[in-house]
């Protein structure tokens, strides 16, 4: 084949492999933008990125095109991220690998000179990717508590009869909950993305740009605190004003006011900053391009494109191989789990709603209540997947409980001694609250003969076993119960775990 055409063939095949890898990922991403109001701004991000690149087109035309092997390690890393994300069912990892892969392709195809022009608009695409819920909640929950505390202090200063417990606000005639939307996290993500664009076009040096982006965080927090204070004042007069249309409309007004405030800060900073021509690229690069504007040179290095294509092909093949796992049935049906476990006696079974089972895609499960001789009731849940894959994956309780309105009071990994052995296993201890109710939860992952507390470590082992054993089966074991007296709850639940663990080995395949 004439070498003049090899680059074009490599480019076409690269797009084909990218479509094979990411078509489904991008489809689900668009659905998340449509269904999740926290990320509806995701529709705008690609257009902003393209417009950003379009604004730099004259520099791209002037810059030398010199395909570079420096992009190959980036492509290799993005391929690993994709495979890990696909096998472990972690959508964030797959989506983020798409941005990294675009960055690697830009560096490989266009070279270092053009990469210096393209890197910012490409990496800006990261703002279109929803955060994993565990990260989202770890940011939203402290923001909710901060917003609640400051708002309550202000309202009390304004002589309002009001107090709070956690993120719940109590007024004489109503109760308000500071939800995720009122924490500022929804506004924070979109305003951060917007602040970068405002900083890019209004500030003429990097320190000022970083400062403006950083200032967007307290601006969002401040505006959401104002929203909560306003909602509290309205609710004190008429509870109906704190819900429905007025509540939603106030959120839109506060969001718009935050953007106007941020833009005003940007204008003040721009006036105080030193004036110079805005080139939209680093100054040293702009000078270099000015010298070379008349001569765009291609050195004819076509081989990095083929190397990039090989990396993409390997990603497709390894991902295909790793997902060819076989279903592994239970050693014994979970229904045969004994009615007596240690001193605990079965007092009831329950079933999940069919829609919940469908959503979890769990193959086998039991939900039971066991009672100690002294009358302490605890709940046992075992969910087993014969084959884990995207859409049918163990869900961490750290994702599910916050989504049901529970707040974490403490979370740690503890060691439990295995009966009749010198060995120990590590499991999660999770203390939660909802209103006046407290609950103690223990859970762990028991998969292919291993016991894991860390879900990410469990999924890494699942990746390894998918490649080497063609197995991805696994179980989540969760014990929970009331924790008005935490030490008492610990005593009973750990006794139950000691009695349950040897029994599980008869049911779960090793």
N, C-alpha and C positions, 0 to 999 in steps of 0.2 A: 504493500500500500504506500502511495506517495505520502511522505512525511507532512506535506502541506495540509493533508486532510486528517491526519491522526489526532490532532488537537480537537477538531470538531467532533470526531467519533467519540473521543473520551468525554467531551462535554455532554453529548447526548446521552451516553450510557450513565454518566454520573447523575443526571436528572432522573433517569429511569429508576436507578437504585434508590435515590432520595424519595421518589414517589412510593416505591415498595415499602420503605421503612416508615415514612412519616404521614402517608395519606390518612390513615385511621387516627393517628395521634392529633393531627391538625383538625380533623373533623370534630373530634371530641372536645378539643380546645375551643372551637367556635361555639359549640353547644353550651359550654360552661360560660362563655361570654354572654350568651343569650339568656341563660337561666339564672346566673348568679349576679345580682346587682352590684356586688363588691368588685366585679371585674368587667362590667359592661364597657368600661373605657378601653378594653382590649381590642375592640373593633377599630379604634382610632390609631393604635400604636403602629401597626405596619405601614399605614398611610403616612404617618409622621416620619417614620424612618426612611421611606422612599423619597419623600419630599426633601428630607435632610440631605440624602445622597444627591438628589437632583440639583440642589443648591451648590453642590461641590463639583458639578460636572466639568467645569472648565479646568479645575485642578486635576481631575482624573484624566482628562484628555491630554494635559500637559505632562503628567507623571509618566515615568518609564514603566512599561509592562515587562516584568522580569519574573516569571514563575519561580517560586521559591520552595525549597525542601523544608524550610522552617515551619511550614503549615502542616506537614505530615504528622508530627507528634500530637498536634492539636486535634487532627482528624482521628487519630488512633484513640485518644482519650475520649472524644465524643462518641466513638463507636462502643467503647467499653461502658460509658454511661448509659447509652441506649439499651444495650443488652441487659445490663443489671436492672434498669428500670422496667424493661418489658417482662423479664422473667419474674421479678419481684412484685409486679403490678403497681409500681410507683410512677404515676403519671407525671409528677413534677420532674423526676429525673429524665424521663423520655423527652419531655418538652424542652427542658433546659439543654439537653444534648443537641437539639435541633439548632438552637442559637449558637452553641459552640461549634457545631459542624459548619454552619454558614461562615463563621469567623475563620475556621481552618481552611475552607475552600477559597475564601477571599485572599488569604495570605498565600496559599499554594498557587492559585491561578494568576493572581495579579502582581504578586511580589510585595516587598517591604515598602516601597515608595507609595504605592496605592493603598496598602494596608493602613498606613498612617492617616489616610484620608477617610477610610471606610470603617475603622474599628468602632468609633463612637456610635454612629447610627445603627450598626449591626448589634452591638451589645445593648443598645437601648431597647431592643425587642424583648429583653428579659422582663420588662414591665408588663408584658401581655400575659405572663404565665402566673396562674393562681398559686399562692403559697400552699404547701402542705398544711392540712388543718392543724396538726400539732404545733407547727411554727406560728400559724395564724393565731391560734388560741393563746399561745405563750406571750404574744404581743398584745392581743386584745384584752385579756383579763387584767393585767396590771394597769392598762389605760382606763378600763372601766372603773377600777378601784380608785385611781387617782382622780378621774373626773367626778366620781361620786363624792369623794371626801372634800374636794375643793368646793363643789356645788353646795353641799350640805352646810359647810362652814359659812359660805356667803349667804345662803338663805336664812340661816339662824341669825346672822348679823342683821338681816333685814326684818327680824322679828317674826319669822315664820315658825310655827310649831311643827318641827320636822326632825326626823332622825333616820339613820340608815343602819342596815346590817348587811355587810358585804356590798353588793351592787344593787340592793333593794332599798328603795326610799319609801318611808312611811309618812303620810300626811294624815290629818284628822279625818278626812273624808275619802281617801283613796290611797292606793299603793302603786308605786311606779318601779319598774325595773330598768336599770341602765343596761340595755342590750348591746350587742356588738356594734350596731349601727351608731349608737350614741357614744361608743368608746373613742371614736375618731379613726379607727382602723380602716373603715371603708373610705373615708375621705383622704386618709393619709396616703394610701397607695396611689390613688389617682392624682392627688395634688403633688406628690413627689415626682411622678412622671411629668406633670405639667411644669413643675418648677425648673426642671432641667432645660426645657425648651425656653421658658422665660429667661433663665440665666444665660442661655446660649445667645439669645438675640439682644439682650439688654446690657450684659456685663462684658467688659473687654479684656479681662484678665482672669486667670484660673482661680486665684484666692477669692475674688469677689463672687465668682460663680459657685464655688464650694460653700461660701458663707450664705448665699441666698438659698441654695438647696437645703442647707442645714436649718435655716430660719423657717422653712416651710413646716417643719415638725412642730415647734411650739405654736405657730399660727393655727394649725389644725386643732391641736389640743385646746387652745384658748377658745376657739370658735365653738367647739363642741361643748365645752364647759358653759359657755353662754347659752347654748341651746338647752342644756339641762336646767339651768337656772330659770330660763324663760318658761320652760315646760312646768317646772315646779310652781312658779308664780301663777300660771294659768290654771293648773290643777287645784291650787288652793282656793281659787274663786269658783271654778266649775270643772269637775273631773272630766266632763265630755270634751273640753278643749285640749286635753292632754293626749287624746287618741284620734284616730281617723285622719280626716283631711288636714286638720290644723297641724297635727304632729308631722305628717309627711311633708306638708308645704313648708313648715319651719325648717325642716332638714335641708330642703332645696335652697331656701333663702340663706341659711347659714353657710352652706357650701359655696354659694355664689359670693357672699360677703367675704369669705376666706380668700377666694381667688383675687377679688378686688384689693383686699388688704395686702396680699403677697405682691401683686403687680405694683401697688403704690410703693411698697418697700423697694422693689426693683428699680423704680423710676428715681427714687431718692438716692439710692446707691449709684445709679448711672450718672446722675448729675454731679455727685461728689467725686466720682472716679475720674481718672485721667482720660482725655479724649484721644482717640486714634482711629484710623480706618479699620473697620471690622472685616477680616479676611476669612473667618470661619475655619481656618486651619492654623496649625502652629506656625509661629513667625518664621522660624528657621526653614521650615518646609516651604512656606510661601516664597521666600527669597530664592530657594533652590529651584522651584518650579518656574519662577520668573526668568531665570537664566536658561532653562531648558524648554521653554514654552514652544519654541519653533521646531523642536525635534523629539518626537515621541518614538522611542526605540524599542523594538522587541528583539530580544537576544535569541529567540527561537528555542528556548528550553522547554521542550514539550514533555519530557519524561516525568516531571512532578505531577502533571495531570493524570498520567497513567498510574503512577504510584498511588495517587489519591483514589483513583477508581478501584485499584486492587484492595485498598483498605475498606472501601464501601462494600465491595463484593464479599470480603471476609466477614464483615459485620452482618450482612444478610445471611450468609451460610451458617455462621456460628449461632446466630439468633434462631435460625430455623432448626438447627440440630438440638439446641438447648430446650426448645419448646416441644420437642417430640417425646414427652414423658408418658408413662403408662399409669393408669389408675391403680391404686393400691387399696384393696378393701380392708375393713376392720378385721382384726383377729377374731373378735366376738361382737355380736350386736350390742350396742349401748343399752338397749332395753333390759339386758340381762344383768346390769349392774346391781349388786346386792342391795336389798332393802335395809340391811344393817351394815354400817361401816364404822368399825370400832364401837364406841358406845352410842353412836348416833343412829336414829331410826327414821326411816322414810315416812313422811306424813303427807306428802302430796306431789303430784306431777302437774306440769302445765305445758301448754303448747304456744308457740309464737304464731302470730297472725300470718297467714299464707303470703301476704305481700312482703312481710319482713323476711320470711324464709327465702322468698324469691330474690329480694334485694341482696341478702347475704350470700346466696348461692351455696349454702352449706349443704353437704351431702347427708350427714347424720348429726343429730344433736339430741341432748336431753336437758330438760330444765326441771330440777327437783328441789324440794324443801326437806331438809333433815333437821331433826330436833335432838338436842342433848338431854340427858336425864334430868337436868335442872331446868329445862324449858327454853333454852336458847335456840332460836331458829336461824338457820343459815340456808342460803340458796347456792345450789351447785349447777353450773352450766358447763357442758362439754360440747364443743362444736368441732366436727371432724370433716376435713376435705380430702377426698381420695386423690385429687389432683388439683393443685393450686395453679391458677393462671389469671390473667388480667380479667377482672370482673367476677372472679370466684376466688377470693383471697381472704385469709384471716384478717379480721378487723381488730385493731388494737382498742382495748377499753379506753385508752387515753384519747382516742378519737370519738368514741361513742358517748361516753358519759358527759363531756362538755356539751355535745350536741343535744343532750336531753335536759340541759339546764343545771347539771351538777358542776360545782366549783371545787377545784383541788385545794385541799388544805396542806397535804404533804404527799410526797411520792419518793420512794426509795427502794433499792434492791436489797433484800435480806437473804441470809443463808438458812436453810432448813436441813437438819440432819436426816438422812435416809434411814428408816428403821432397819435394824439388824445389819448395819453396815457402818463403816467409818467414813463413808462418803457424804457429801452434802450437795444440795441443789440450790441454785439461785432463783428466787421468784420475786415478783413485784408486790410491794405493799403500797396501797393507794387509799388515802383517807379523803372522803368527799363530803360536801355539804350542799343541801338545797333547802333554803329557808332555815327552819329549826331542826331539820333532820340531818343526822350524820350517818355515814356508812363506811365500813371497813371492807376493802376489796383486796383479795390476793389473786394473782393470775400469773400464768406462765405458758410458754409454748412448748409442746412435746411433739417433736417431729423426727421421724426416721431414727429413733433411738436416742435422740438428744433432748435435753431439757434446757431451755433458754429463757432468760428474763428479758433480754434486749431484743426487740422485734427486728431491728436492722441487722443484728448479728445472725438471727434466725433466718432472715432472708438471704444473707450472703451464703450461709450454708445450703439453703435451698438452691441457690444458683450453682454451687459446686455439685450438689447431688443431682441436679437436673442434667448436668453435663456428664457426670461419671456414672450415675446409677439409673438415670432416666426416671427418677422419682421426685415428686414435689409434694407428697402427702404431708399433712400436718394437723395438729389439734390445738385448740385454745382451751385451757382449763381455767375456770374462774369460780372462786368462792367468795361470797359476799354476805353481809349481815349488818344489823344495826350496831352503831358504835357510840351510843350514849356514854358508855363506859369503855374507853378504847382498850384498856388493859384486859378487861374481861373478854371483850370481843377477840382480842389477839389470842388469848389463852384457848378459847373454844375453837376458833378457826384453825389454829396451828395444830391442835389435837386432831381435828378432822383431816387435815392435810397429811399428817403422819400415818393415819389409818388408810387414807384413800390412795396414796402414791403406789404402794405395792399392788393394789387391785388394778390400777390402770395398766400395768404392764401386761395383764392378761387380755386387754381389749385393744390397745393401740399397737400397730405393727412396729417392730424394732428395725 
